Amino acid sequence: MSRFAAVRFSHFLPSLLLLGCGMLAASLPHLSEFFTSLFNVLPTLLLLLGGTFCLVYSRQRELFLLLVLYLGYFLLDIQLDHYRSEGQVRPDAALVFHLCSLLLPLLYGLYAAWQERTHLVQDLVARAAVLLALGGVALALAQRHPEALLQWLSVIRWPALHGEWMSLVQLAYPVFLLGLILLLVQYLRAPRPLHAAQLLGLCGVLWMLPQTFSLPHALHVMSSQVMLMLVAAVAHEAYQMAFRDELTGLPGRRALTERLQRLGRSYVIAMADVDHFKKFNDSHGHDVGDQVLRLVASQLRKVGGGGKAYRYGGEEFTLVFPGKTLEECLPHLEVVRQAVEDYHLQLRDKNSRPQNDQQGRQRRAGTSAAQVSVTVSIGVAERAAEQGSPQQVIKAADQALYSAKSAGRNCIRSHGQRRGAIKLAAPRN
């Protein structure tokens, strides 16, 4: 499988919307009194609420990302308030701004790429120590040698690479570039909504800093949006952990329970079970058993007719067809049953797995590796007058599933059917 197969535009979509809305709002010359007041308090609220959420659920990385963003916002906001009230910048404004431009992407990239470990307290202490060490060194140098530090930060080290568009110290741009590359590689290696939000969040910081004193609302709006992107990504991943099965990628039992509560009066529920699944595990090991479950899930996910597949538990899956009749659903169920039967799973040594799809196809063309065939039995039931709740329909579909097992497996039985397995033609497109 290609390493890019798990990349999803949906990982970036919420953060892109927040980033775009933030850039648009920050570019406006005037905001209403309501939004001005909102963005003035939103960074603090996000730190308190989002930070508490991260702390309770041991999300150390996101906690320190929020903290770093808020510290940068707080220091720059002090300078911005003085500039607005006095009409001129404070004497230390240039030094504070240049330090924030350098340390903010440095700490952001470091914490975003710093993977969480099992020893949560040690991890928390280590992250805090890094923040205190870098912050302490910067503060000490700024107090003892402010002019020398400002001159060191402001010097143009690579004249050939300097442009008039650069509003930050030259050292800040390679730090931003290194952080962006690091977070892009992190996302490609492990595509997750949080990694996408971290990458786009750093882009938001890069856009915000040069506009801090030129756009009146850039600092407040973009700081709020970047922090909101991170909190939303944490909530998104928490939802996926609770409602999506990690092994198969299908919605899990909890998601099914919520979906059943929103069904109307007409629907069909099917229960699918992998035939001889215990035999796969006993003969080939749990790794092959996991491959079988992923294979079946990938075929059930393609079911037509408006159906949606869920992992019920173990080797059982549930397919829900809202607003459909039994006759409309049976052909689509037969298509996925046949697709599972036609797929032959190659058993290879794990140490010699192909590195990409092309190599895998070449090996499959001439391989003599062992193959296993997978089949599923399906029981299906339609809501009837005597079945007042989805749980009763599931129970009826489960009874039909046992009938399919008794009829020889690898077939479909409907609730109440007394004779052999259903023989169906594929639905016409």
RASUL-V504096 format. One record per backbone hydrogen bond with DSSP energy under -1.0 kcal/mol. CO is the residue of the C=O (numbers start at 1). NH is the residue of the N-H. If there is no record, write none. Layout:
# RASUL-V504096
co=CO nh=NH
co=CO nh=NH
This chain:
# RASUL-V504096
co=2 nh=5
co=4 nh=7
co=8 nh=11
co=9 nh=12
co=9 nh=13
co=12 nh=16
co=13 nh=17
co=14 nh=18
co=15 nh=19
co=16 nh=20
co=17 nh=21
co=18 nh=22
co=19 nh=23
co=20 nh=24
co=21 nh=25
co=22 nh=26
co=23 nh=27
co=32 nh=36
co=33 nh=37
co=34 nh=38
co=35 nh=39
co=36 nh=40
co=37 nh=41
co=38 nh=42
co=41 nh=45
co=42 nh=46
co=43 nh=47
co=44 nh=48
co=45 nh=49
co=46 nh=50
co=47 nh=51
co=48 nh=52
co=49 nh=53
co=50 nh=54
co=51 nh=55
co=52 nh=56
co=53 nh=57
co=54 nh=59
co=55 nh=58
co=58 nh=60
co=59 nh=63
co=60 nh=64
co=61 nh=65
co=62 nh=66
co=63 nh=67
co=64 nh=68
co=65 nh=69
co=66 nh=70
co=67 nh=71
co=68 nh=72
co=69 nh=73
co=70 nh=74
co=71 nh=75
co=72 nh=76
co=73 nh=77
co=74 nh=78
co=75 nh=79
co=76 nh=80
co=77 nh=81
co=78 nh=82
co=79 nh=83
co=80 nh=84
co=81 nh=85
co=82 nh=86
co=83 nh=87
co=90 nh=93
co=92 nh=96
co=93 nh=97
co=94 nh=98
co=95 nh=99
co=96 nh=100
co=97 nh=101
co=98 nh=102
co=99 nh=103
co=100 nh=104
co=102 nh=106
co=103 nh=107
co=104 nh=108
co=105 nh=109
co=106 nh=110
co=107 nh=111
co=108 nh=112
co=109 nh=113
co=118 nh=120
co=119 nh=123
co=120 nh=124
co=121 nh=125
co=122 nh=126
co=123 nh=127
co=124 nh=128
co=125 nh=129
co=126 nh=130
co=127 nh=131
co=128 nh=132
co=129 nh=133
co=130 nh=134
co=131 nh=135
co=132 nh=136
co=133 nh=137
co=134 nh=138
co=135 nh=139
co=136 nh=140
co=137 nh=141
co=138 nh=142
co=139 nh=143
co=140 nh=144
co=141 nh=145
co=145 nh=149
co=146 nh=150
co=147 nh=151
co=148 nh=152
co=149 nh=153
co=150 nh=154
co=151 nh=155
co=158 nh=161
co=163 nh=166
co=169 nh=172
co=171 nh=175
co=172 nh=176
co=173 nh=177
co=174 nh=178
co=175 nh=179
co=176 nh=180
co=177 nh=181
co=178 nh=182
co=179 nh=183
co=180 nh=184
co=181 nh=185
co=182 nh=186
co=183 nh=187
co=184 nh=188
co=185 nh=189
co=186 nh=190
co=192 nh=196
co=193 nh=197
co=194 nh=198
co=195 nh=199
co=196 nh=200
co=197 nh=201
co=198 nh=202
co=199 nh=203
co=200 nh=204
co=201 nh=205
co=202 nh=206
co=203 nh=207
co=204 nh=208
co=205 nh=209
co=208 nh=211
co=209 nh=212
co=211 nh=215
co=217 nh=221
co=218 nh=222
co=219 nh=223
co=220 nh=224
co=221 nh=225
co=222 nh=226
co=223 nh=227
co=224 nh=228
co=225 nh=229
co=226 nh=230
co=227 nh=231
co=228 nh=232
co=229 nh=233
co=230 nh=234
co=231 nh=235
co=232 nh=236
co=233 nh=237
co=234 nh=238
co=235 nh=239
co=236 nh=240
co=237 nh=241
co=238 nh=242
co=239 nh=243
co=240 nh=244
co=243 nh=252
co=245 nh=249
co=250 nh=245
co=251 nh=311
co=252 nh=256
co=253 nh=257
co=254 nh=258
co=255 nh=259
co=256 nh=260
co=259 nh=262
co=266 nh=323
co=267 nh=383
co=268 nh=321
co=269 nh=381
co=270 nh=319
co=271 nh=379
co=272 nh=317
co=273 nh=377
co=276 nh=280
co=277 nh=281
co=278 nh=282
co=279 nh=283
co=280 nh=284
co=281 nh=285
co=285 nh=289
co=286 nh=290
co=287 nh=291
co=288 nh=292
co=289 nh=293
co=290 nh=294
co=291 nh=295
co=292 nh=296
co=293 nh=297
co=294 nh=298
co=295 nh=299
co=296 nh=300
co=297 nh=301
co=300 nh=303
co=304 nh=307
co=308 nh=320
co=310 nh=318
co=313 nh=316
co=315 nh=274
co=316 nh=312
co=316 nh=313
co=317 nh=272
co=318 nh=310
co=319 nh=270
co=320 nh=308
co=321 nh=268
co=321 nh=324
co=325 nh=329
co=326 nh=330
co=329 nh=333
co=330 nh=334
co=331 nh=335
co=332 nh=336
co=333 nh=337
co=334 nh=338
co=335 nh=339
co=336 nh=340
co=337 nh=341
co=338 nh=342
co=345 nh=372
co=349 nh=352
co=356 nh=360
co=357 nh=361
co=358 nh=362
co=359 nh=363
co=360 nh=364
co=361 nh=365
co=370 nh=347
co=372 nh=345
co=375 nh=275
co=377 nh=273
co=378 nh=413
co=379 nh=271
co=380 nh=415
co=381 nh=269
co=384 nh=387
co=389 nh=393
co=390 nh=394
co=391 nh=395
co=392 nh=396
co=393 nh=397
co=394 nh=398
co=395 nh=399
co=396 nh=400
co=397 nh=401
co=398 nh=402
co=399 nh=403
co=400 nh=404
co=401 nh=405
co=402 nh=406
co=403 nh=407
co=404 nh=409
co=405 nh=408
co=411 nh=378
co=412 nh=422
co=413 nh=380
co=414 nh=417
